[in-house]
Amino acid sequence: MKETRRYRGKSKSKIEIVCDPDIVGRTYQLVTEPNAITYYVLAAYYTFAFAPYVRDEVEVFTTSVLKALPLLFYVTVIRFTQTYSCRNHSSYCKYVAIGLLLSACSDGILSYNSDYFIHAVTLYSLSNLCYIGALYQYYNGAGLSWAVFPVNMILMYGLYRLVSGYLSGLVLFVYGCFLTVTTFFAFARFKSNRTAPAYLGVVGAILLQFSNALYAIGEFAPGYTCLVSPELIMMTYYLAQLGFGLSVRYC
């Protein structure tokens, strides 16, 4: 499978990328590239070395910036690094970059003041709309991807029953619907385009749902909060966003 042709400037020189059929090997290359390693370091520093020890309110701004920094870093990677996907490269990258940027803003807002929970979830939902817009370009039939909807609805209903508070449960349910559609299109992309970036998009969507469920239990489910680690929530979240970021790379 080859990269669809694209041209540069007036020279119209053709660029073709032959996709690597070894999904496992290519996935390993992507998750161990230097930019990904830098992302891991930034995420791990905030999660394990900084956030657990923040006590002074003066550090709220610093906390917000450091929390959003890994995602902001990868936005710059997408913006300034030549990356290729097998179809619709330019618009796909833009959608994903905007989605990461909106997620970073949500992280900063939620870290700065938890009273802005609704605002943060709204931005998270908009970021998922961006991911949906990117993934939709690869839609070419769903097949078994439709199974995502009944499975997710069952899981979301179980989560809704655990959460205390009607408003919190409603907000999480609505956001969960956005995640469900994102996951559906991620699976649909992988069905029609079995490459490492498409696979990483699926992993990112699944991890984002898992992280959302952990956050909901940790924040809004009395009696179960002790079962959830803040570090686990953050690392699954960061890895999920990296999955979307890496999904723009050439296959």
Secondary structure, DSSP 8 states (H G I E B T S, - for coil): -B------TTTT-----B--S-HHHHHHHHHTSHHHHHHHHHHHIIIIIIGGG---GGGHHHHHHHHHHHHHHHHHHHHHS----SS-HHHHHHHHHHHHHHHHHHHHHHHH-GGGHHHHHHHHHHHHHHHHHHHHTT-S--GGGGGHHHHHHHHHHHHHHH--SHHHHHHHHHHHHHHHHHHHHHHHHHHH--SHHHHHHHHHHHHHHHHHHHHHHHHH-TTTGGG--HHHHHHHHHHHHHHHHHTTS--
